[in-house]
Amino acid sequence: GAGVSQSPSNKVTEKGKDVELRCDPISGHTALYWYRQSLGQGLEFLIYFQGNSAPDKSGLPSDRFSAERTGGSVSTLTIQRTQQEDSAVYLCASSLGLAFNEQFFGPGTRLTVL
Amino acid sequence: SQQGEEDPQALSIQEGENATMNCSYKTSINNLQWYRQNSGRGLVHLILIRSNEREKHSGRLRVTLDTSKKSSSLLITASRAADTASYFCATGANSKLTFGKGITLSVRP
């Protein structure tokens, strides 16, 4: 079956513009996560969706960041008024059941803010 | 704050040698997982060890967990050039998986 997919794979934008990043999780996975990874760094947790529960937004770095998950499947991460420090690889993962089960990662979206 | 911290930060070995990577953490966990990342893209799950387990094997991988010392190690035996990648430990606790900063492993042919 298909794995986690993300689009676009690369996005170059100008400072101040809004961007939307998309994640298609594995079918049937109830949990979905967004992470950010800066060059040579570990993964920074951003947000976590589990079923119909309210998302855990504790990792979002500012109110310019938001995410939605429609119909318990596809998720969109939106960054408004992008800044250069937003440049990073944004990774999406999904898992079956509990948050600390094995996570399946997408290939990521490399965002460059000029 | 980071839960898992890997050690060393970088490791360079010759093909055929064993690679040992360590991870330490601070709080109680449900499980500990190791992931591999190639080329700065998506991570691939390698192995999960639960808090009530002490050792687990998968192919050339051996993971140990010492909850009293809050530490884990990942051993890759008979390394290959294709094992060159970044390796991350991740601790599962409080409905969340927290990743360390990773270890860069280089296997020289």
Backbone of each chain as ProteinMPNN parsed JSONL, in Angstrom:
{"seq_chain_A": "GAGVSQSPSNKVTEKGKDVELRCDPISGHTALYWYRQSLGQGLEFLIYFQGNSAPDKSGLPSDRFSAERTGGSVSTLTIQRTQQEDSAVYLCASSLGLAFNEQFFGPGTRLTVL", "coords_chain_A": {"N_chain_A": [[0.815, -1.194, 0.0], [0.231, 2.367, -0.268], [2.54, 4.722, 1.054], [3.156, 7.402, 3.397], [2.512, 10.472, 1.929], [3.756, 13.629, 0.765], [3.29, 16.991, -0.248], [4.181, 20.195, -1.681], [7.326, 18.73, -2.845], [9.441, 20.395, -2.768], [9.618, 23.829, -1.914], [9.922, 27.133, -2.712], [9.798, 30.333, -1.501], [8.94, 33.8, -1.072], [9.892, 36.037, 1.512], [7.353, 36.871, 3.794], [5.233, 35.894, 2.36], [2.45, 33.545, 2.277], [2.368, 30.016, 2.893], [1.304, 26.692, 2.021], [1.444, 23.422, 3.107], [1.109, 20.021, 2.322], [-0.138, 16.893, 3.554], [-0.615, 13.484, 3.085], [-1.716, 10.915, 4.892], [-1.078, 7.435, 5.79], [-3.649, 5.263, 4.862], [-6.196, 4.698, 7.186], [-4.647, 5.186, 9.397], [-4.869, 6.688, 12.495], [-3.536, 8.659, 13.814], [-1.664, 11.636, 13.258], [1.202, 13.555, 12.547], [3.153, 16.552, 12.576], [6.441, 17.634, 11.966], [9.397, 19.652, 12.25], [12.502, 20.101, 10.716], [15.533, 21.492, 10.948], [18.582, 22.302, 9.192], [20.867, 19.755, 9.695], [19.911, 19.234, 12.204], [17.886, 17.784, 14.869], [14.52, 16.457, 15.058], [11.875, 18.676, 15.396], [9.011, 18.787, 17.176], [5.817, 19.75, 16.037], [2.878, 19.658, 15.767], [0.094, 17.524, 16.61], [-2.34, 15.25, 15.627], [-5.036, 13.266, 16.67], [-7.365, 11.073, 15.857], [-10.64, 12.184, 16.41], [-10.094, 13.932, 18.384], [-9.171, 17.025, 20.046], [-6.456, 18.739, 18.548], [-2.986, 18.456, 19.521], [-1.287, 21.22, 19.928], [1.027, 22.095, 20.964], [3.643, 22.374, 20.069], [3.812, 24.275, 18.083], [5.565, 27.018, 16.787], [4.834, 29.711, 16.623], [2.028, 31.998, 16.288], [1.771, 32.211, 13.617], [1.785, 29.818, 12.48], [-0.317, 27.149, 11.584], [-2.503, 24.296, 11.492], [-4.567, 21.922, 9.855], [-6.745, 19.087, 9.859], [-8.582, 17.398, 7.725], [-11.566, 15.539, 7.673], [-10.399, 13.479, 9.057], [-8.22, 12.594, 7.652], [-6.366, 13.766, 5.243], [-3.933, 16.331, 5.844], [-3.166, 19.772, 6.287], [-0.556, 22.026, 6.625], [-0.148, 25.304, 7.439], [1.728, 28.179, 6.938], [1.872, 31.443, 7.739], [2.824, 34.65, 6.504], [5.635, 34.183, 5.974], [8.939, 33.766, 7.322], [12.537, 34.045, 7.143], [13.699, 32.328, 8.959], [11.949, 30.265, 8.989], [12.684, 28.492, 7.112], [13.285, 25.187, 6.364], [13.103, 21.56, 6.566], [9.975, 20.136, 6.396], [8.365, 17.63, 7.971], [6.008, 15.03, 7.803], [4.21, 12.569, 9.599], [2.54, 9.45, 10.214], [0.616, 7.283, 12.313], [-0.646, 4.198, 13.667], [-3.105, 4.181, 15.983], [-1.943, 4.731, 19.259], [0.091, 7.586, 20.195], [2.773, 7.021, 20.631], [3.418, 4.834, 19.198], [4.999, 3.056, 16.437], [6.067, 5.293, 13.98], [5.318, 6.372, 10.694], [6.984, 7.945, 8.18], [6.66, 10.647, 5.842], [8.294, 11.864, 2.812], [8.946, 14.476, 3.198], [8.803, 18.11, 2.96], [10.796, 20.481, 1.547], [11.306, 23.633, 2.557], [12.145, 26.808, 1.498], [12.772, 30.036, 2.367], [13.152, 33.065, 0.946]], "CA_chain_A": [[0.0, 0.0, 0.0], [0.95, 3.623, -0.356], [3.036, 5.27, 2.3], [2.792, 8.792, 3.633], [2.991, 11.35, 0.86], [3.738, 15.05, 1.068], [3.482, 17.865, -1.414], [5.17, 19.838, -2.687], [8.571, 18.205, -2.289], [10.252, 21.594, -2.559], [8.872, 25.082, -2.045], [10.699, 28.349, -2.51], [8.867, 31.451, -1.394], [9.524, 35.068, -0.621], [9.547, 36.447, 2.869], [6.075, 37.556, 3.902], [4.174, 35.146, 1.68], [1.887, 32.396, 2.985], [2.565, 28.734, 2.215], [0.532, 25.551, 2.497], [2.097, 22.14, 2.901], [0.071, 18.997, 2.402], [0.272, 15.55, 3.959], [-1.579, 12.396, 2.955], [-1.215, 9.827, 5.74], [-1.452, 6.083, 5.406], [-5.071, 5.035, 5.088], [-6.522, 3.976, 8.413], [-3.874, 5.69, 10.536], [-5.658, 7.701, 13.186], [-2.665, 9.716, 14.344], [-0.862, 12.349, 12.26], [2.136, 14.474, 13.199], [4.032, 17.423, 11.805], [7.708, 17.977, 12.581], [10.253, 20.525, 11.47], [13.902, 19.735, 10.875], [16.479, 22.434, 10.366], [19.76, 21.637, 8.645], [21.753, 19.113, 10.647], [19.311, 19.171, 13.539], [16.887, 16.758, 15.109], [13.145, 16.78, 14.713], [11.142, 19.535, 16.323], [7.581, 18.498, 17.12], [4.972, 20.916, 15.795], [1.466, 19.451, 16.088], [-0.297, 16.125, 16.586], [-3.771, 14.982, 15.521], [-5.422, 11.892, 17.0], [-8.794, 10.853, 15.661], [-11.492, 13.364, 16.488], [-9.728, 14.738, 19.553], [-8.539, 18.317, 19.77], [-5.038, 18.521, 18.278], [-1.954, 18.95, 20.437], [-0.596, 22.274, 19.19], [2.014, 22.65, 21.887], [4.931, 22.605, 19.433], [3.798, 25.33, 17.065], [6.479, 28.052, 17.283], [4.196, 31.027, 16.696], [0.654, 31.979, 15.773], [1.786, 32.212, 12.146], [1.683, 28.412, 12.094], [-1.569, 26.481, 11.91], [-2.678, 23.056, 10.747], [-5.894, 21.318, 9.861], [-6.836, 17.732, 9.34], [-9.966, 17.3, 7.273], [-12.121, 14.198, 7.528], [-9.548, 12.477, 9.688], [-7.235, 12.053, 6.723], [-5.385, 14.727, 4.746], [-3.644, 17.472, 6.708], [-2.495, 20.918, 5.682], [0.173, 22.917, 7.525], [-0.095, 26.635, 6.844], [2.623, 29.157, 7.556], [1.535, 32.769, 7.244], [3.863, 35.697, 6.583], [6.858, 33.402, 6.204], [10.201, 34.411, 7.673], [13.681, 33.249, 6.709], [13.962, 31.265, 9.944], [11.015, 29.159, 8.753], [13.313, 27.58, 6.155], [13.548, 23.895, 7.008], [12.332, 20.456, 5.993], [8.785, 19.854, 7.189], [8.078, 16.208, 7.863], [4.728, 14.541, 8.296], [4.226, 11.145, 9.918], [1.276, 8.933, 10.72], [0.738, 6.024, 13.038], [-1.886, 3.519, 14.004], [-3.351, 4.141, 17.411], [-1.323, 5.639, 20.209], [1.095, 8.497, 19.649], [4.144, 6.562, 20.725], [3.65, 3.678, 18.344], [5.866, 3.287, 15.291], [5.587, 6.334, 13.079], [5.705, 6.238, 9.297], [7.259, 9.304, 7.733], [6.69, 11.041, 4.447], [9.617, 12.306, 2.361], [9.206, 15.846, 3.624], [8.774, 19.274, 2.073], [11.901, 21.399, 1.843], [10.844, 25.016, 2.402], [13.177, 27.842, 1.48], [12.201, 31.381, 2.379], [14.195, 33.992, 0.497]], "C_chain_A": [[0.849, 1.243, 0.0], [1.395, 4.056, 1.026], [2.512, 6.67, 2.49], [3.344, 9.635, 2.487], [2.854, 12.804, 1.283], [3.925, 15.836, -0.225], [3.435, 19.316, -0.982], [6.417, 19.24, -2.042], [9.534, 19.355, -1.977], [9.383, 22.827, -2.752], [9.813, 26.23, -1.746], [9.722, 29.509, -2.508], [9.607, 32.7, -0.932], [9.045, 35.385, 0.788], [8.239, 37.23, 2.862], [4.918, 36.845, 3.23], [3.666, 34.019, 2.577], [2.186, 31.126, 2.182], [1.67, 27.674, 2.844], [1.267, 24.275, 2.129], [1.077, 21.049, 3.163], [0.659, 17.646, 2.789], [-0.888, 14.578, 3.775], [-1.074, 11.216, 3.775], [-1.582, 8.472, 5.164], [-2.911, 5.856, 5.772], [-5.295, 4.214, 6.349], [-5.718, 4.418, 9.621], [-4.63, 6.841, 11.194], [-4.816, 8.876, 13.666], [-1.817, 10.317, 13.227], [-0.041, 13.424, 12.954], [2.841, 15.345, 12.159], [5.271, 17.721, 12.645], [8.439, 18.955, 11.668], [11.69, 20.117, 11.756], [14.762, 20.766, 10.168], [17.75, 21.684, 10.01], [20.628, 21.063, 9.758], [21.199, 18.969, 12.049], [18.354, 17.995, 13.664], [15.513, 17.237, 14.713], [12.498, 17.602, 15.812], [9.66, 19.265, 16.144], [6.785, 19.782, 16.933], [3.545, 20.685, 16.295], [1.108, 17.99, 15.881], [-1.818, 16.034, 16.566], [-4.015, 13.511, 15.88], [-6.924, 11.785, 16.879], [-9.562, 12.155, 15.646], [-11.164, 14.265, 17.669], [-9.138, 16.069, 19.123], [-7.047, 18.101, 19.554], [-4.146, 19.071, 19.382], [-1.096, 19.941, 19.663], [0.609, 22.818, 19.948], [3.359, 22.962, 21.236], [4.957, 23.718, 18.4], [4.593, 26.532, 17.572], [5.859, 29.444, 17.377], [2.794, 30.933, 16.124], [0.613, 32.118, 14.247], [1.607, 30.791, 11.611], [0.315, 27.864, 12.508], [-1.663, 25.216, 11.081], [-4.107, 22.585, 10.896], [-5.775, 19.878, 9.407], [-8.299, 17.496, 9.005], [-10.381, 15.84, 7.133], [-11.251, 13.115, 8.115], [-8.499, 11.909, 8.774], [-6.197, 13.111, 6.372], [-5.192, 15.887, 5.722], [-2.918, 18.547, 5.919], [-1.848, 21.746, 6.788], [0.317, 24.256, 6.811], [0.848, 27.52, 7.64], [2.305, 30.509, 6.926], [2.722, 33.708, 7.41], [5.218, 35.055, 6.873], [8.073, 34.293, 6.47], [11.349, 33.498, 7.248], [13.97, 32.103, 7.684], [12.969, 30.101, 9.834], [11.603, 28.147, 7.771], [13.75, 26.308, 6.873], [12.894, 22.814, 6.16], [11.18, 20.161, 6.936], [8.362, 18.416, 6.915], [6.726, 15.89, 8.473], [4.887, 13.048, 8.577], [2.837, 10.727, 10.354], [1.537, 7.621, 11.453], [-0.639, 5.478, 13.355], [-2.04, 3.573, 15.509], [-2.572, 5.172, 18.191], [-0.153, 6.408, 19.61], [2.485, 7.919, 19.692], [4.355, 5.214, 20.049], [4.604, 4.046, 17.21], [5.251, 4.331, 14.366], [6.152, 6.114, 11.687], [5.818, 7.642, 8.715], [7.086, 9.465, 6.227], [8.079, 11.545, 4.087], [9.948, 13.743, 2.739], [9.012, 16.879, 2.532], [9.908, 20.192, 2.497], [11.439, 22.814, 1.531], [12.028, 25.962, 2.486], [12.501, 29.192, 1.383], [13.318, 32.369, 2.048], [14.046, 35.369, 1.123]], "O_chain_A": [[2.054, 1.181, 0.241], [0.727, 3.799, 2.028], [1.553, 7.085, 1.839], [4.515, 9.514, 2.127], [1.963, 13.165, 2.051], [4.615, 15.408, -1.151], [2.736, 19.654, -0.027], [6.544, 19.246, -0.817], [10.331, 19.282, -1.042], [8.526, 22.869, -3.635], [10.421, 26.298, -0.677], [8.909, 29.644, -3.423], [10.745, 32.642, -0.467], [7.933, 35.037, 1.183], [8.037, 38.127, 2.043], [3.755, 37.151, 3.494], [4.349, 33.591, 3.507], [2.249, 31.157, 0.953], [1.326, 27.741, 4.024], [1.66, 24.078, 0.979], [0.283, 21.133, 4.099], [1.779, 17.299, 2.417], [-1.999, 14.819, 4.248], [-0.095, 10.578, 3.389], [-2.306, 8.378, 4.172], [-3.35, 6.216, 6.864], [-4.669, 3.174, 6.553], [-6.058, 4.069, 10.752], [-4.983, 7.827, 10.547], [-5.339, 9.966, 13.896], [-1.315, 9.601, 12.361], [-0.534, 14.117, 13.844], [3.085, 14.927, 11.027], [5.188, 18.014, 13.838], [8.14, 19.067, 10.479], [12.049, 19.825, 12.897], [14.723, 20.895, 8.944], [17.969, 20.564, 10.47], [21.069, 21.786, 10.652], [21.928, 18.623, 12.978], [18.056, 17.307, 12.687], [15.361, 18.296, 14.105], [12.567, 17.265, 16.994], [9.113, 19.494, 15.065], [7.05, 20.785, 17.596], [3.057, 21.428, 17.146], [1.734, 17.297, 15.079], [-2.499, 16.657, 17.38], [-3.281, 12.626, 15.438], [-7.667, 12.334, 17.693], [-9.188, 13.108, 14.961], [-11.866, 15.243, 17.928], [-8.669, 16.227, 17.995], [-6.425, 17.348, 20.304], [-4.503, 20.02, 20.081], [-0.273, 19.545, 18.837], [1.143, 23.874, 19.61], [4.142, 23.736, 21.788], [6.024, 24.066, 17.894], [4.331, 27.021, 18.671], [6.335, 30.272, 18.153], [2.416, 29.914, 15.545], [-0.467, 32.139, 13.656], [1.313, 30.594, 10.432], [-0.147, 28.085, 13.627], [-0.973, 25.082, 10.07], [-4.762, 22.812, 11.913], [-4.855, 19.497, 8.684], [-9.146, 17.405, 9.894], [-9.662, 15.019, 6.563], [-11.349, 11.953, 7.718], [-7.931, 10.856, 9.065], [-5.251, 13.326, 7.13], [-6.143, 16.363, 6.341], [-2.153, 18.256, 4.999], [-2.502, 22.12, 7.762], [0.847, 24.32, 5.701], [0.766, 27.595, 8.866], [2.454, 30.69, 5.717], [3.518, 33.571, 8.339], [5.858, 35.348, 7.882], [8.21, 35.391, 5.931], [11.143, 32.306, 7.02], [14.43, 31.037, 7.276], [13.126, 29.079, 10.502], [11.062, 27.051, 7.621], [14.486, 26.353, 7.858], [12.222, 23.102, 5.169], [11.383, 19.96, 8.133], [8.046, 18.043, 5.786], [6.356, 16.417, 9.523], [5.616, 12.352, 7.87], [2.046, 11.554, 10.81], [2.546, 6.951, 11.232], [-1.645, 6.186, 13.319], [-1.19, 3.06, 16.238], [-2.542, 6.348, 17.828], [0.5, 5.961, 18.667], [3.32, 8.286, 18.865], [5.351, 4.534, 20.298], [4.968, 5.211, 17.048], [4.073, 4.259, 14.018], [7.307, 5.723, 11.521], [4.867, 8.423, 8.753], [7.334, 8.542, 5.451], [8.948, 11.644, 4.953], [11.094, 14.177, 2.615], [9.051, 16.569, 1.341], [9.98, 20.626, 3.647], [11.207, 23.153, 0.37], [12.812, 25.915, 3.434], [11.755, 29.464, 0.443], [14.299, 32.487, 2.783], [14.846, 36.263, 0.846]]}, "seq_chain_B": "SQQGEEDPQALSIQEGENATMNCSYKTSINNLQWYRQNSGRGLVHLILIRSNEREKHSGRLRVTLDTSKKSSSLLITASRAADTASYFCATGANSKLTFGKGITLSVRP", "coords_chain_B": {"N_chain_B": [[11.945, 20.563, 25.356], [14.739, 18.43, 24.503], [14.276, 14.962, 24.755], [15.563, 12.457, 24.283], [19.031, 11.963, 24.037], [21.621, 11.502, 21.859], [24.698, 9.702, 21.529], [27.845, 8.884, 20.177], [27.991, 12.177, 18.573], [28.853, 11.98, 16.004], [30.086, 9.328, 14.003], [32.594, 7.394, 12.581], [33.425, 4.616, 10.747], [35.031, 1.599, 9.536], [33.977, -0.414, 6.818], [32.427, -3.461, 7.672], [33.117, -3.385, 10.322], [31.706, -3.114, 13.664], [29.101, -0.905, 14.713], [28.352, 1.174, 17.375], [25.876, 2.948, 18.969], [24.65, 5.307, 21.273], [21.995, 6.265, 23.506], [20.584, 8.523, 25.744], [18.123, 9.35, 28.191], [15.67, 11.303, 30.044], [13.205, 11.136, 31.467], [10.507, 8.932, 32.567], [9.535, 6.303, 30.361], [7.403, 4.846, 27.815], [8.176, 3.395, 25.616], [11.111, 2.968, 23.534], [12.494, 4.051, 20.532], [14.314, 3.522, 17.508], [15.356, 5.275, 14.643], [16.22, 5.707, 11.192], [17.712, 8.01, 8.94], [18.116, 8.99, 5.69], [19.843, 11.183, 3.547], [18.675, 13.58, 4.53], [15.916, 13.437, 4.356], [12.793, 11.739, 4.709], [12.233, 9.799, 7.707], [13.019, 6.434, 8.632], [11.603, 3.799, 10.333], [13.357, 1.697, 12.543], [13.508, -0.056, 14.82], [11.679, -0.963, 17.748], [11.652, -0.855, 21.233], [10.176, -1.929, 24.167], [9.411, -0.625, 27.451], [9.534, -2.636, 29.303], [11.218, -4.455, 28.261], [14.522, -5.728, 27.655], [16.344, -6.296, 25.708], [16.56, -6.439, 22.173], [16.396, -7.847, 18.91], [16.955, -7.372, 15.42], [17.607, -8.532, 12.457], [20.728, -7.347, 11.511], [20.731, -5.615, 13.561], [20.911, -4.708, 16.982], [19.339, -3.875, 19.891], [19.532, -2.468, 23.097], [18.082, -1.814, 26.288], [18.234, -0.014, 29.212], [16.481, 0.724, 31.804], [16.99, 1.57, 34.36], [19.263, 3.063, 34.187], [18.412, 4.795, 32.388], [18.995, 4.608, 29.608], [19.893, 3.613, 26.269], [21.181, 1.457, 23.732], [22.208, 1.122, 20.355], [23.281, -1.316, 18.277], [24.96, -1.97, 15.342], [25.863, -4.607, 13.499], [28.612, -5.89, 11.555], [28.968, -3.741, 9.616], [27.899, -1.936, 6.676], [28.574, -0.025, 3.719], [26.184, 1.044, 2.891], [24.886, 1.522, 5.242], [25.465, 4.024, 6.009], [24.224, 6.946, 7.304], [21.951, 9.099, 9.14], [21.13, 8.508, 12.509], [18.473, 8.266, 14.76], [17.319, 8.34, 18.094], [14.209, 7.88, 19.71], [11.951, 8.69, 22.205], [9.074, 7.337, 23.641], [6.443, 8.651, 25.338], [3.893, 9.957, 27.497], [1.887, 10.273, 25.542], [3.342, 11.063, 23.322], [6.04, 11.198, 20.946], [9.381, 11.774, 21.235], [12.174, 13.082, 19.698], [15.757, 12.687, 19.512], [18.773, 14.55, 18.649], [20.254, 13.173, 16.852], [22.656, 10.897, 15.341], [25.414, 10.929, 13.231], [26.38, 8.539, 11.083], [29.1, 7.254, 9.385], [30.164, 4.949, 7.086], [32.986, 3.614, 5.891], [34.0, 2.4, 2.733]], "CA_chain_B": [[13.341, 20.159, 25.508], [15.01, 17.118, 23.956], [14.199, 13.88, 25.719], [16.667, 11.562, 24.021], [20.271, 12.562, 23.552], [22.463, 10.45, 21.314], [26.144, 9.817, 21.715], [28.454, 10.187, 19.874], [27.281, 12.956, 17.568], [29.284, 11.478, 14.705], [30.846, 8.088, 14.113], [33.129, 6.953, 11.291], [34.014, 3.287, 10.895], [35.348, 0.863, 8.322], [33.009, -1.453, 6.459], [32.687, -4.727, 8.345], [33.188, -3.165, 11.772], [30.43, -2.879, 14.348], [28.838, 0.477, 15.116], [27.545, 1.27, 18.592], [25.356, 4.291, 19.213], [23.992, 5.355, 22.562], [20.947, 7.263, 23.707], [20.185, 8.691, 27.138], [16.898, 10.132, 28.327], [15.55, 11.838, 31.398], [11.976, 10.805, 32.199], [9.97, 7.584, 32.334], [9.082, 6.111, 28.98], [6.635, 3.652, 27.461], [9.049, 2.654, 24.712], [12.185, 3.723, 22.892], [12.574, 3.629, 19.135], [15.429, 4.008, 16.7], [15.016, 5.583, 13.264], [17.322, 6.07, 10.31], [17.362, 9.028, 7.959], [19.061, 9.177, 4.589], [19.76, 12.369, 2.688], [17.878, 14.654, 5.103], [14.495, 13.332, 4.024], [11.974, 11.047, 5.685], [12.838, 8.825, 8.6], [12.546, 5.057, 8.521], [11.613, 3.119, 11.623], [14.218, 0.519, 12.582], [13.204, -1.022, 15.883], [11.02, -0.434, 18.944], [11.832, -1.68, 22.422], [9.262, -1.457, 25.206], [10.093, -0.328, 28.713], [9.712, -3.868, 30.073], [12.144, -5.308, 27.526], [15.916, -5.364, 27.904], [17.141, -6.458, 24.494], [15.773, -6.826, 21.016], [17.209, -8.02, 17.722], [16.299, -7.355, 14.118], [18.666, -8.654, 11.461], [22.041, -6.952, 12.027], [20.523, -4.619, 14.618], [20.645, -5.165, 18.352], [19.035, -2.741, 20.759], [19.383, -2.753, 24.519], [17.448, -0.764, 27.071], [18.458, -0.078, 30.655], [15.617, 1.77, 32.349], [17.559, 2.094, 35.605], [20.244, 4.071, 33.794], [17.744, 5.627, 31.378], [19.857, 4.622, 28.433], [19.716, 2.581, 25.263], [22.231, 1.418, 22.725], [21.915, 0.481, 19.074], [24.475, -1.931, 17.702], [24.849, -2.473, 13.969], [26.989, -5.515, 13.298], [29.104, -6.084, 10.187], [28.426, -2.582, 8.916], [28.045, -1.807, 5.228], [28.566, 1.366, 3.249], [24.787, 1.467, 2.795], [24.404, 1.906, 6.571], [25.768, 5.439, 6.184], [22.968, 7.672, 7.485], [21.78, 9.639, 10.48], [20.319, 7.62, 13.331], [17.814, 9.007, 15.812], [16.508, 7.638, 19.064], [12.974, 8.594, 20.03], [11.326, 8.14, 23.398], [7.627, 7.411, 23.644], [5.911, 8.899, 26.673], [2.905, 11.044, 27.564], [1.215, 10.397, 24.235], [4.181, 11.775, 22.374], [7.338, 10.621, 20.609], [10.334, 12.882, 21.23], [13.387, 12.677, 19.003], [17.028, 13.322, 19.782], [19.352, 15.313, 17.545], [20.765, 12.245, 15.859], [24.071, 10.527, 15.194], [25.79, 10.745, 11.832], [27.245, 7.37, 10.92], [29.745, 7.105, 8.075], [30.822, 3.657, 6.936], [33.93, 3.742, 4.772], [34.115, 1.127, 1.993]], "C_chain_B": [[13.521, 18.753, 24.957], [14.892, 16.086, 25.059], [15.388, 12.973, 25.521], [17.882, 12.324, 23.525], [21.191, 11.443, 23.117], [23.94, 10.749, 21.527], [26.807, 8.665, 20.963], [27.603, 10.971, 18.879], [27.607, 12.477, 16.168], [30.187, 10.279, 14.923], [31.304, 7.68, 12.715], [33.844, 5.628, 11.489], [34.288, 2.686, 9.524], [34.264, -0.186, 8.082], [33.407, -2.766, 7.126], [32.791, -4.594, 9.854], [31.782, -3.014, 12.341], [30.318, -1.415, 14.731], [27.94, 0.459, 16.343], [27.162, 2.718, 18.826], [24.524, 4.268, 20.487], [22.967, 6.479, 22.639], [20.632, 7.324, 25.194], [18.951, 9.579, 27.181], [16.663, 10.461, 29.784], [14.317, 11.358, 32.158], [11.52, 9.388, 31.876], [9.4, 7.478, 30.924], [8.203, 4.873, 28.861], [7.466, 2.768, 26.542], [10.142, 3.563, 24.198], [12.344, 3.157, 21.488], [13.818, 4.21, 18.491], [14.959, 4.154, 15.256], [16.296, 5.897, 12.501], [16.826, 7.094, 9.3], [18.487, 9.145, 6.934], [18.796, 10.509, 3.911], [18.822, 13.444, 3.213], [16.411, 14.597, 4.762], [13.76, 12.532, 5.097], [12.74, 10.042, 6.512], [12.21, 7.455, 8.397], [12.69, 4.391, 9.878], [12.473, 1.865, 11.561], [13.725, -0.502, 13.592], [12.571, -0.283, 17.063], [11.264, -1.391, 20.085], [10.968, -1.091, 23.528], [10.007, -1.34, 26.539], [10.313, -1.581, 29.558], [10.609, -4.883, 29.357], [13.567, -4.816, 27.748], [16.752, -5.427, 26.632], [16.216, -6.908, 23.372], [16.691, -6.906, 19.808], [16.34, -7.9, 16.484], [17.396, -7.372, 13.069], [20.022, -8.338, 12.069], [21.942, -5.921, 13.156], [20.283, -5.294, 15.958], [20.449, -3.917, 19.2], [18.938, -3.232, 22.196], [18.75, -1.553, 25.198], [17.707, -1.017, 28.543], [17.657, 1.055, 31.287], [16.16, 2.34, 33.65], [18.581, 3.187, 35.316], [19.646, 5.052, 32.777], [18.633, 5.749, 30.14], [19.555, 3.439, 27.531], [20.918, 2.591, 24.34], [21.735, 0.679, 21.493], [23.235, -0.021, 18.514], [24.155, -2.404, 16.293], [26.076, -3.344, 13.737], [27.341, -5.598, 11.818], [28.607, -4.962, 9.279], [28.758, -2.598, 7.429], [28.037, -0.334, 4.859], [27.142, 1.915, 3.196], [24.181, 1.835, 4.147], [24.696, 3.371, 6.863], [24.472, 6.241, 6.192], [23.012, 8.376, 8.835], [20.824, 8.736, 11.241], [19.773, 8.417, 14.519], [17.176, 8.042, 16.808], [15.31, 8.515, 19.397], [12.329, 7.908, 21.219], [9.826, 8.381, 23.352], [7.119, 7.538, 25.066], [4.875, 9.998, 26.584], [2.276, 11.334, 26.202], [2.05, 11.137, 23.218], [5.474, 10.997, 22.135], [8.302, 11.787, 20.464], [11.66, 12.39, 20.695], [14.618, 13.407, 19.526], [17.558, 14.018, 18.55], [20.028, 14.435, 16.52], [22.262, 12.028, 15.895], [24.332, 10.329, 13.716], [26.783, 9.602, 11.753], [27.788, 7.349, 9.498], [30.476, 5.779, 8.063], [31.681, 3.724, 5.683], [34.088, 2.395, 4.069], [35.523, 0.543, 2.107]], "O_chain_B": [[12.575, 17.966, 24.941], [15.357, 16.311, 26.176], [16.149, 12.729, 26.458], [17.768, 13.222, 22.691], [21.508, 10.546, 23.898], [24.353, 11.898, 21.681], [26.35, 7.531, 21.108], [26.591, 10.461, 18.397], [26.777, 12.546, 15.261], [30.949, 10.217, 15.888], [30.503, 7.626, 11.782], [34.761, 5.526, 12.304], [33.839, 3.196, 8.497], [33.714, -0.762, 9.021], [34.581, -3.134, 7.14], [32.581, -5.561, 10.586], [30.811, -2.815, 11.612], [31.316, -0.763, 15.037], [26.895, -0.192, 16.349], [28.017, 3.602, 18.875], [23.785, 3.317, 20.741], [23.058, 7.49, 21.942], [20.436, 6.289, 25.832], [18.757, 10.444, 26.326], [17.367, 9.963, 30.662], [14.378, 11.188, 33.375], [12.091, 8.728, 31.008], [8.858, 8.438, 30.377], [8.255, 3.973, 29.698], [7.461, 1.544, 26.671], [10.105, 4.776, 24.4], [12.33, 1.943, 21.286], [14.307, 5.266, 18.892], [14.266, 3.291, 14.718], [17.308, 6.294, 13.078], [15.676, 7.052, 8.862], [19.648, 9.37, 7.278], [17.644, 10.905, 3.728], [18.221, 14.164, 2.415], [15.718, 15.608, 4.866], [14.084, 12.645, 6.279], [13.759, 9.502, 6.081], [11.038, 7.332, 8.04], [13.758, 4.416, 10.491], [12.339, 1.061, 10.638], [13.543, -1.674, 13.263], [12.894, 0.873, 17.335], [11.104, -2.602, 19.932], [11.024, 0.11, 23.794], [11.093, -1.893, 26.713], [11.179, -1.593, 30.432], [10.739, -6.026, 29.795], [13.791, -3.631, 27.999], [17.741, -4.708, 26.491], [15.247, -7.638, 23.578], [17.644, -6.136, 19.687], [15.165, -8.266, 16.485], [18.04, -6.354, 12.817], [20.432, -8.981, 13.036], [22.958, -5.42, 13.639], [19.569, -6.291, 16.065], [21.293, -3.021, 19.218], [18.341, -4.272, 22.475], [18.874, -0.42, 24.733], [17.432, -2.101, 29.056], [18.099, 2.204, 31.304], [15.832, 3.469, 34.014], [18.744, 4.121, 36.101], [20.298, 6.012, 32.366], [18.968, 6.847, 29.697], [19.036, 2.412, 27.967], [21.59, 3.611, 24.188], [20.948, -0.264, 21.585], [24.177, 0.744, 18.307], [23.197, -3.147, 16.079], [27.204, -2.854, 13.776], [26.493, -5.405, 10.947], [27.91, -5.21, 8.294], [29.748, -3.185, 6.992], [27.542, 0.502, 5.615], [26.918, 3.103, 3.426], [23.086, 2.395, 4.202], [24.22, 3.906, 7.865], [23.715, 6.226, 5.222], [23.988, 8.262, 9.577], [19.832, 8.258, 10.69], [20.507, 9.143, 15.19], [16.565, 7.048, 16.415], [15.397, 9.743, 19.367], [12.18, 6.686, 21.236], [9.368, 9.486, 23.061], [7.33, 6.654, 25.897], [4.951, 10.867, 25.715], [2.155, 12.484, 25.782], [1.499, 11.785, 22.328], [5.939, 10.246, 22.993], [8.069, 12.689, 19.66], [12.207, 11.399, 21.179], [14.551, 14.57, 19.927], [16.883, 14.077, 17.523], [20.348, 14.898, 15.425], [23.025, 12.849, 16.402], [23.572, 9.649, 13.026], [27.889, 9.685, 12.288], [27.03, 7.417, 8.531], [31.311, 5.514, 8.927], [31.179, 3.87, 4.569], [34.285, 1.37, 4.72], [35.798, -0.519, 1.55]]}, "name": "protein", "num_of_chains": 2, "seq": "GAGVSQSPSNKVTEKGKDVELRCDPISGHTALYWYRQSLGQGLEFLIYFQGNSAPDKSGLPSDRFSAERTGGSVSTLTIQRTQQEDSAVYLCASSLGLAFNEQFFGPGTRLTVLSQQGEEDPQALSIQEGENATMNCSYKTSINNLQWYRQNSGRGLVHLILIRSNEREKHSGRLRVTLDTSKKSSSLLITASRAADTASYFCATGANSKLTFGKGITLSVRP"}
